[in-house]
Amino acid sequence: MPRLGAAVARVRCLFPDPRRRDPTNYAQWKPLWDALVRAGVLDDDDASHLRVASFDLPCDARRPRSEVEPRPW
């Protein structure tokens, strides 16, 4: 992954079933942001270097997964 310095991230957690979920329970991505800083992808994970543009909780019964798409800010 290229060095972004600062990024806007799109996060999607695709679940296997369509039941109701509280998005605030899934918005704790601190370990991921810390890993991107340690890996040198981001300079820091503070508000001047990282912004989460969208956070979605759709359903994909065939392929449940999490997706994180950081893009240059």
FENVEN-V239350 format. One record per pair of residues at least 6 apart in sequence whose ideal C-beta (glycine too) atoms are under 6 Angstrom apart, sorted by the first residue. I is the first residue (numbers start at 1). J is the second residue. Records with the same first field share a line. If there is no record, write none. Layout:
I=J + J
This chain:
1=41
3=40
4=41 + 42 + 70 + 72
5=43
6=49 + 73
7=42 + 50 + 70 + 73
8=51 + 53 + 71 + 73
9=52 + 70
10=53 + 54 + 69
11=55 + 68
12=56 + 67
13=26 + 57 + 66
14=58 + 60 + 64 + 65
15=59 + 64
16=61 + 64
18=59
21=57
23=57
27=55
33=45
36=42
37=45
42=49
43=49
